[in-house]
Amino acid sequence: QVQLVESGGGLAQPGGSLSLTCAASGSIFSINRMGWYRQAPGKQRELVAEIIISGGNTNYADSVKGRFTISRDNAKSTVYLQMNSLKPEDTAVYYCKAIRVGYAYWGQGTQVTVSS
């Protein structure tokens, strides 16, 4: 089992920044991919960004390219999402996801609200 705990959500003004943290614990060996997804009210959950743990390769949704940055600290089993130039449409619950041996684990989610 893998446990994921997200933190760092909150309220930001348009154009502002927030940083999210996802800490993994439990059977963290063989986690090969971690990522951030988000779900806005009435919408499907969508990929925001993901990172390959071993090589560090990243993938971003077009809507966040150039604004968001995903990174990892393998020693701490932690993944980060730096969100800059936030827009109201970034408002959603953000979920951390880990893939281990073909199985997906999810965190409980953290709310991000972008509003003036």
C-alpha positions as CSV (number, residue, x, y, z in Angstrom):
1,Q,0.0,0.0,0.0
2,V,1.0,3.6,-0.7
3,Q,-0.3,6.5,1.2
4,L,-0.2,10.0,-0.3
5,V,-0.8,13.2,1.7
6,E,-1.2,16.5,-0.1
7,S,-0.7,19.9,1.4
8,G,-0.4,23.5,0.4
9,G,-3.7,24.3,-1.2
10,G,-5.6,27.4,-0.4
11,L,-6.8,30.7,-1.8
12,A,-4.8,32.8,-4.3
13,Q,-5.5,35.9,-6.4
14,P,-5.4,35.7,-10.1
15,G,-1.7,36.0,-11.2
16,G,-0.6,34.7,-7.8
17,S,1.3,31.5,-6.9
18,L,0.7,28.5,-4.8
19,S,2.8,25.4,-4.1
20,L,1.5,21.9,-3.5
21,T,3.3,19.1,-1.8
22,C,2.6,15.3,-2.0
23,A,4.4,13.1,0.5
24,A,4.4,9.3,-0.2
25,S,4.7,6.7,2.5
26,G,4.3,3.0,2.9
27,S,5.4,0.7,0.1
28,I,7.1,3.5,-1.9
29,F,9.7,1.3,-3.6
30,S,8.9,0.7,-7.2
31,I,6.8,3.8,-7.5
32,N,7.7,4.8,-11.1
33,R,5.4,7.7,-11.8
34,M,3.7,10.4,-9.8
35,G,1.5,13.2,-10.9
36,W,-1.1,15.9,-10.1
37,Y,-4.6,15.8,-11.3
38,R,-7.5,18.2,-10.7
39,Q,-11.2,18.1,-10.7
40,A,-13.4,21.2,-10.9
41,P,-17.1,21.1,-9.9
42,G,-19.1,19.4,-12.7
43,K,-16.0,18.4,-14.6
44,Q,-14.0,15.2,-15.0
45,R,-10.7,14.7,-13.3
46,E,-7.9,15.8,-15.6
47,L,-4.1,15.4,-15.7
48,V,-2.2,18.5,-14.7
49,A,1.4,17.3,-14.6
50,E,3.3,14.1,-14.1
51,I,6.9,13.0,-13.5
52,I,8.8,9.8,-14.0
53,I,10.5,9.1,-10.7
54,S,13.7,7.5,-12.1
55,G,14.5,9.8,-15.0
56,G,12.7,12.9,-14.1
57,N,10.9,13.3,-17.4
58,T,7.8,15.4,-17.1
59,N,4.5,15.9,-18.9
60,Y,2.1,18.8,-18.6
61,A,-1.4,19.6,-19.7
62,D,-1.4,22.3,-22.3
63,S,-3.4,24.6,-20.1
64,V,-0.7,24.8,-17.5
65,K,2.5,24.7,-19.6
66,G,4.8,27.5,-18.8
67,R,2.9,28.3,-15.5
68,F,3.2,25.1,-13.5
69,T,6.3,23.1,-12.6
70,I,6.4,19.6,-11.2
71,S,9.4,18.3,-9.4
72,R,10.4,15.5,-7.0
73,D,12.7,14.8,-4.1
74,N,13.4,11.1,-4.3
75,A,15.1,11.1,-0.9
76,K,12.0,12.4,0.7
77,S,9.5,10.5,-1.5
78,T,7.9,13.8,-2.2
79,V,6.5,15.5,-5.3
80,Y,5.9,19.2,-5.6
81,L,3.7,21.3,-7.9
82,Q,4.7,25.0,-8.2
83,M,1.8,27.0,-9.6
84,N,2.5,30.5,-10.9
85,S,0.3,33.0,-12.9
86,L,-2.8,31.3,-11.5
87,K,-6.1,31.8,-13.2
88,P,-9.6,31.5,-12.0
89,E,-10.0,28.4,-14.2
90,D,-7.3,26.7,-12.1
91,T,-9.8,26.5,-9.3
92,A,-10.3,22.8,-8.4
93,V,-9.5,20.0,-6.0
94,Y,-6.0,18.9,-6.7
95,Y,-5.1,15.2,-6.2
96,C,-1.8,13.5,-6.1
97,K,-1.5,10.2,-7.9
98,A,1.2,7.5,-7.7
99,I,1.7,4.5,-10.0
100,R,3.3,1.5,-8.5
101,V,3.5,-1.9,-10.3
102,G,0.6,-0.8,-12.5
103,Y,-1.6,0.2,-9.6
104,A,-2.8,3.7,-9.0
105,Y,-2.9,5.3,-5.6
106,W,-4.6,8.6,-4.9
107,G,-4.3,11.2,-2.2
108,Q,-7.3,12.8,-0.5
109,G,-7.1,16.0,-2.4
110,T,-6.4,19.7,-1.6
111,Q,-8.6,22.6,-2.6
112,V,-7.1,25.4,-4.7
113,T,-9.2,28.5,-5.2
114,V,-8.2,31.3,-7.5
115,S,-10.3,34.4,-6.9
116,S,-10.1,38.1,-6.4
